Amino acid sequence: MAKLYSKNALATSKLLPKKETISFLLKYSKALNIVKMGGINFEFIAN
């Protein structure tokens, strides 16, 4: 059976997001409001 794996492990680089990306995600998560009524979820984004 042929060897399917390479000898060198693939180098994984650390993902460093930009400050703008972090800021956007934090603002989005603060603006998101989920209301559960019965078996239905309503998602509201307050801008």
Residue frames as a rotation matrix with the C-alpha (Angstrom) as fourth column:
MET 1
0.589 0.808 0.000 0.00
0.808 -0.589 0.000 0.00
0.000 0.000 -1.000 0.00
ALA 2
-0.089 -0.618 0.781 1.35
0.554 -0.683 -0.477 3.40
0.828 0.390 0.403 -0.91
LYS 3
-0.460 -0.132 -0.878 2.27
0.849 -0.354 -0.392 5.78
-0.259 -0.926 0.276 1.86
LEU 4
0.279 0.733 0.620 -0.29
0.843 -0.496 0.207 8.58
0.460 0.465 -0.756 1.82
TYR 5
0.916 0.063 -0.397 1.41
0.308 -0.744 0.593 10.93
-0.258 -0.665 -0.701 4.23
SER 6
0.586 -0.756 0.291 4.31
-0.074 -0.407 -0.911 13.23
0.807 0.512 -0.294 3.51
LYS 7
0.014 -0.680 -0.733 7.43
0.836 0.410 -0.365 13.01
0.549 -0.608 0.574 5.63
ASN 8
-0.932 -0.343 0.113 7.34
0.248 -0.837 -0.488 16.70
0.262 -0.427 0.865 6.52
ALA 9
-0.176 0.886 -0.429 4.45
0.916 -0.013 -0.402 17.82
-0.362 -0.463 -0.809 8.65
LEU 10
0.075 0.283 0.956 2.61
0.683 -0.714 0.158 20.76
0.727 0.641 -0.247 7.21
ALA 11
-0.863 -0.426 -0.271 3.54
0.493 -0.596 -0.634 23.94
0.109 -0.681 0.724 9.00
THR 12
0.257 0.966 0.008 0.59
0.906 -0.243 0.347 25.57
0.338 -0.082 -0.938 10.67
SER 13
-0.715 -0.468 0.520 0.77
0.311 -0.878 -0.364 29.30
0.627 -0.099 0.773 10.96
LYS 14
-0.547 0.519 -0.657 -0.89
0.693 -0.159 -0.703 31.14
-0.469 -0.840 -0.273 13.79
LEU 15
-0.079 0.621 0.780 -3.90
0.797 -0.431 0.423 33.08
0.599 0.655 -0.461 12.65
LEU 16
-0.643 -0.165 -0.748 -3.69
0.623 -0.681 -0.385 36.64
-0.446 -0.713 0.541 13.84
PRO 17
0.213 0.811 0.545 -6.90
0.964 -0.264 0.016 38.54
0.157 0.522 -0.838 13.04
LYS 18
-0.578 -0.352 0.736 -6.85
0.352 -0.922 -0.165 42.27
0.736 0.164 0.656 12.51
LYS 19
-0.916 0.226 -0.331 -8.14
0.235 -0.367 -0.900 44.57
-0.325 -0.902 0.283 15.24
GLU 20
-0.615 0.716 -0.331 -10.94
-0.789 -0.561 0.250 45.64
-0.007 0.415 0.910 12.89
THR 21
-0.342 0.463 -0.818 -12.13
-0.212 0.810 0.547 42.04
0.916 0.360 -0.179 12.61
ILE 22
-0.700 0.037 -0.713 -12.21
0.655 0.432 -0.620 41.56
0.285 -0.901 -0.327 16.37
SER 23
-0.888 0.365 -0.278 -14.02
-0.176 -0.830 -0.529 44.86
-0.424 -0.421 0.802 16.82
PHE 24
-0.490 0.725 -0.484 -16.62
-0.755 -0.075 0.651 43.92
0.436 0.685 0.584 14.19
LEU 25
-0.372 0.331 -0.867 -17.31
0.208 0.940 0.269 40.54
0.905 -0.080 -0.419 15.79
LEU 26
-0.817 0.045 -0.575 -17.66
0.572 -0.057 -0.818 42.03
-0.070 -0.997 0.021 19.26
LYS 27
-0.783 0.555 -0.282 -20.06
-0.527 -0.832 -0.175 44.71
-0.331 0.012 0.943 18.06
TYR 28
-0.399 0.637 -0.660 -22.09
-0.566 0.395 0.724 42.15
0.721 0.662 0.203 16.11
SER 29
-0.518 0.171 -0.838 -22.37
0.513 0.846 -0.145 39.82
0.684 -0.505 -0.526 19.09
LYS 30
-0.879 0.205 -0.430 -23.52
0.285 -0.499 -0.819 42.69
-0.382 -0.842 0.380 21.32
ALA 31
-0.648 0.642 -0.410 -26.15
-0.742 -0.653 0.150 43.76
-0.171 0.401 0.900 18.77
LEU 32
-0.565 0.417 -0.712 -27.53
-0.230 0.749 0.621 40.24
0.793 0.514 -0.328 18.22
ASN 33
-0.557 0.498 0.665 -30.61
-0.759 0.019 -0.650 39.38
-0.336 -0.867 0.368 20.22
ILE 34
-0.743 0.308 -0.594 -32.27
-0.120 0.812 0.571 35.95
0.658 0.496 -0.566 20.07
VAL 35
-0.406 0.724 0.558 -35.81
-0.881 -0.150 -0.448 35.52
-0.240 -0.673 0.699 21.37
LYS 36
-0.967 0.107 -0.233 -37.24
0.043 0.963 0.265 32.03
0.253 0.246 -0.936 21.80
MET 37
-0.342 0.924 0.173 -41.02
-0.885 -0.254 -0.390 31.73
-0.316 -0.286 0.905 21.48
GLY 38
0.764 0.602 0.232 -42.33
-0.523 0.789 -0.324 28.23
-0.378 0.126 0.917 21.58
GLY 39
0.476 -0.596 0.647 -40.25
0.535 0.780 0.326 26.20
-0.699 0.191 0.690 19.15
ILE 40
0.636 -0.187 0.749 -39.21
0.650 -0.394 -0.650 29.18
0.416 0.900 -0.129 17.04
ASN 41
-0.045 -0.724 -0.689 -36.11
0.789 -0.449 0.420 31.34
-0.613 -0.524 0.591 17.46
PHE 42
0.870 0.264 0.416 -36.27
0.458 -0.744 -0.487 34.97
0.180 0.614 -0.768 16.32
GLU 43
-0.107 -0.964 -0.242 -32.96
0.947 -0.173 0.270 36.72
-0.302 -0.201 0.932 15.67
PHE 44
0.916 0.371 0.155 -32.79
0.397 -0.896 -0.200 40.51
0.064 0.244 -0.968 15.77
ILE 45
-0.217 -0.976 0.013 -29.81
0.971 -0.217 -0.096 42.68
0.097 -0.008 0.995 14.97
ALA 46
0.780 0.454 -0.431 -30.06
0.539 -0.837 0.094 46.13
-0.318 -0.305 -0.898 16.55
ASN 47
-0.073 -0.804 0.590 -28.03
0.914 -0.291 -0.284 48.61
0.400 0.519 0.756 14.54
